[in-house]
Amino acid sequence: MAREELTRLNGNGNGTCGEDDCPNVYRTASGSIVVQGDMSDAFTPPQGEGLVEIPESVLREAVSAPGW
């Protein structure tokens, strides 16, 4: 899935936070959520899964996104 197919739920999306590589929350066309953030080693997830860490402020901004 390409990033262009996702709806960004936080930030302004114009690349001002390091060429779009800052922590982000996206919604897919099917309604699921994709989270981009720093890799976390809090625990070992099951095979095929991964952990990312994002600031609380990023998640709060995403939750308040219009239409969500």
PyMOL CGO cylinders between C-alpha atoms (Angstrom):
from pymol import cmd
from pymol.cgo import CYLINDER

trace = [
    CYLINDER, 0.00, 0.00, 0.00, 1.39, 3.41, -0.93, 0.3, 1, 1, 1, 1, 1, 1,
    CYLINDER, 1.39, 3.41, -0.93, 1.40, 6.32, 1.51, 0.3, 1, 1, 1, 1, 1, 1,
    CYLINDER, 1.40, 6.32, 1.51, -0.67, 8.29, -1.00, 0.3, 1, 1, 1, 1, 1, 1,
    CYLINDER, -0.67, 8.29, -1.00, -3.52, 5.81, -0.48, 0.3, 1, 1, 1, 1, 1, 1,
    CYLINDER, -3.52, 5.81, -0.48, -3.74, 6.69, 3.23, 0.3, 1, 1, 1, 1, 1, 1,
    CYLINDER, -3.74, 6.69, 3.23, -5.54, 9.55, 4.97, 0.3, 1, 1, 1, 1, 1, 1,
    CYLINDER, -5.54, 9.55, 4.97, -3.20, 11.33, 7.37, 0.3, 1, 1, 1, 1, 1, 1,
    CYLINDER, -3.20, 11.33, 7.37, -4.97, 12.03, 10.68, 0.3, 1, 1, 1, 1, 1, 1,
    CYLINDER, -4.97, 12.03, 10.68, -2.37, 14.33, 12.23, 0.3, 1, 1, 1, 1, 1, 1,
    CYLINDER, -2.37, 14.33, 12.23, 0.00, 17.09, 11.21, 0.3, 1, 1, 1, 1, 1, 1,
    CYLINDER, 0.00, 17.09, 11.21, -0.28, 19.32, 8.19, 0.3, 1, 1, 1, 1, 1, 1,
    CYLINDER, -0.28, 19.32, 8.19, 1.06, 16.76, 5.72, 0.3, 1, 1, 1, 1, 1, 1,
    CYLINDER, 1.06, 16.76, 5.72, 3.29, 19.22, 3.88, 0.3, 1, 1, 1, 1, 1, 1,
    CYLINDER, 3.29, 19.22, 3.88, 6.57, 17.61, 4.89, 0.3, 1, 1, 1, 1, 1, 1,
    CYLINDER, 6.57, 17.61, 4.89, 7.63, 20.26, 7.38, 0.3, 1, 1, 1, 1, 1, 1,
    CYLINDER, 7.63, 20.26, 7.38, 8.47, 17.71, 10.05, 0.3, 1, 1, 1, 1, 1, 1,
    CYLINDER, 8.47, 17.71, 10.05, 11.45, 16.03, 8.39, 0.3, 1, 1, 1, 1, 1, 1,
    CYLINDER, 11.45, 16.03, 8.39, 10.04, 15.13, 4.97, 0.3, 1, 1, 1, 1, 1, 1,
    CYLINDER, 10.04, 15.13, 4.97, 7.00, 13.36, 6.45, 0.3, 1, 1, 1, 1, 1, 1,
    CYLINDER, 7.00, 13.36, 6.45, 9.10, 11.04, 8.61, 0.3, 1, 1, 1, 1, 1, 1,
    CYLINDER, 9.10, 11.04, 8.61, 7.85, 12.24, 11.99, 0.3, 1, 1, 1, 1, 1, 1,
    CYLINDER, 7.85, 12.24, 11.99, 5.39, 10.13, 14.01, 0.3, 1, 1, 1, 1, 1, 1,
    CYLINDER, 5.39, 10.13, 14.01, 2.11, 9.92, 12.11, 0.3, 1, 1, 1, 1, 1, 1,
    CYLINDER, 2.11, 9.92, 12.11, -1.27, 8.22, 12.29, 0.3, 1, 1, 1, 1, 1, 1,
    CYLINDER, -1.27, 8.22, 12.29, -3.06, 7.26, 9.07, 0.3, 1, 1, 1, 1, 1, 1,
    CYLINDER, -3.06, 7.26, 9.07, -6.44, 5.73, 8.18, 0.3, 1, 1, 1, 1, 1, 1,
    CYLINDER, -6.44, 5.73, 8.18, -6.67, 3.18, 5.36, 0.3, 1, 1, 1, 1, 1, 1,
    CYLINDER, -6.67, 3.18, 5.36, -9.48, 3.00, 2.81, 0.3, 1, 1, 1, 1, 1, 1,
    CYLINDER, -9.48, 3.00, 2.81, -10.93, 0.07, 4.75, 0.3, 1, 1, 1, 1, 1, 1,
    CYLINDER, -10.93, 0.07, 4.75, -10.95, 2.10, 8.00, 0.3, 1, 1, 1, 1, 1, 1,
    CYLINDER, -10.95, 2.10, 8.00, -8.02, 0.47, 9.80, 0.3, 1, 1, 1, 1, 1, 1,
    CYLINDER, -8.02, 0.47, 9.80, -5.23, 2.53, 11.36, 0.3, 1, 1, 1, 1, 1, 1,
    CYLINDER, -5.23, 2.53, 11.36, -1.53, 2.64, 10.39, 0.3, 1, 1, 1, 1, 1, 1,
    CYLINDER, -1.53, 2.64, 10.39, 0.91, 4.17, 12.88, 0.3, 1, 1, 1, 1, 1, 1,
    CYLINDER, 0.91, 4.17, 12.88, 4.38, 5.42, 11.91, 0.3, 1, 1, 1, 1, 1, 1,
    CYLINDER, 4.38, 5.42, 11.91, 6.88, 6.05, 14.68, 0.3, 1, 1, 1, 1, 1, 1,
    CYLINDER, 6.88, 6.05, 14.68, 10.17, 5.11, 16.25, 0.3, 1, 1, 1, 1, 1, 1,
    CYLINDER, 10.17, 5.11, 16.25, 10.78, 1.40, 16.69, 0.3, 1, 1, 1, 1, 1, 1,
    CYLINDER, 10.78, 1.40, 16.69, 10.20, 0.22, 20.26, 0.3, 1, 1, 1, 1, 1, 1,
    CYLINDER, 10.20, 0.22, 20.26, 11.74, -2.69, 22.11, 0.3, 1, 1, 1, 1, 1, 1,
    CYLINDER, 11.74, -2.69, 22.11, 9.25, -2.62, 25.01, 0.3, 1, 1, 1, 1, 1, 1,
    CYLINDER, 9.25, -2.62, 25.01, 8.61, -6.35, 24.46, 0.3, 1, 1, 1, 1, 1, 1,
    CYLINDER, 8.61, -6.35, 24.46, 8.94, -8.90, 21.68, 0.3, 1, 1, 1, 1, 1, 1,
    CYLINDER, 8.94, -8.90, 21.68, 5.74, -8.95, 19.61, 0.3, 1, 1, 1, 1, 1, 1,
    CYLINDER, 5.74, -8.95, 19.61, 4.43, -12.07, 17.87, 0.3, 1, 1, 1, 1, 1, 1,
    CYLINDER, 4.43, -12.07, 17.87, 5.99, -12.98, 14.53, 0.3, 1, 1, 1, 1, 1, 1,
    CYLINDER, 5.99, -12.98, 14.53, 4.77, -10.72, 11.74, 0.3, 1, 1, 1, 1, 1, 1,
    CYLINDER, 4.77, -10.72, 11.74, 3.97, -7.82, 14.09, 0.3, 1, 1, 1, 1, 1, 1,
    CYLINDER, 3.97, -7.82, 14.09, 5.99, -4.81, 15.16, 0.3, 1, 1, 1, 1, 1, 1,
    CYLINDER, 5.99, -4.81, 15.16, 5.99, -2.13, 17.84, 0.3, 1, 1, 1, 1, 1, 1,
    CYLINDER, 5.99, -2.13, 17.84, 6.26, 1.60, 17.27, 0.3, 1, 1, 1, 1, 1, 1,
    CYLINDER, 6.26, 1.60, 17.27, 6.33, 4.42, 19.77, 0.3, 1, 1, 1, 1, 1, 1,
    CYLINDER, 6.33, 4.42, 19.77, 4.59, 7.75, 19.21, 0.3, 1, 1, 1, 1, 1, 1,
    CYLINDER, 4.59, 7.75, 19.21, 4.05, 10.72, 21.52, 0.3, 1, 1, 1, 1, 1, 1,
    CYLINDER, 4.05, 10.72, 21.52, 0.66, 10.99, 23.21, 0.3, 1, 1, 1, 1, 1, 1,
    CYLINDER, 0.66, 10.99, 23.21, 0.13, 14.38, 21.54, 0.3, 1, 1, 1, 1, 1, 1,
    CYLINDER, 0.13, 14.38, 21.54, 0.28, 12.75, 18.08, 0.3, 1, 1, 1, 1, 1, 1,
    CYLINDER, 0.28, 12.75, 18.08, -2.39, 10.21, 19.01, 0.3, 1, 1, 1, 1, 1, 1,
    CYLINDER, -2.39, 10.21, 19.01, -4.61, 12.89, 20.57, 0.3, 1, 1, 1, 1, 1, 1,
    CYLINDER, -4.61, 12.89, 20.57, -4.35, 14.98, 17.40, 0.3, 1, 1, 1, 1, 1, 1,
    CYLINDER, -4.35, 14.98, 17.40, -5.29, 11.98, 15.28, 0.3, 1, 1, 1, 1, 1, 1,
    CYLINDER, -5.29, 11.98, 15.28, -8.32, 11.16, 17.44, 0.3, 1, 1, 1, 1, 1, 1,
    CYLINDER, -8.32, 11.16, 17.44, -9.62, 14.71, 17.04, 0.3, 1, 1, 1, 1, 1, 1,
    CYLINDER, -9.62, 14.71, 17.04, -9.23, 14.64, 13.23, 0.3, 1, 1, 1, 1, 1, 1,
    CYLINDER, -9.23, 14.64, 13.23, -12.35, 15.84, 11.40, 0.3, 1, 1, 1, 1, 1, 1,
    CYLINDER, -12.35, 15.84, 11.40, -14.62, 13.02, 10.35, 0.3, 1, 1, 1, 1, 1, 1,
    CYLINDER, -14.62, 13.02, 10.35, -13.16, 10.43, 12.67, 0.3, 1, 1, 1, 1, 1, 1,
]
cmd.load_cgo(trace, "trace")
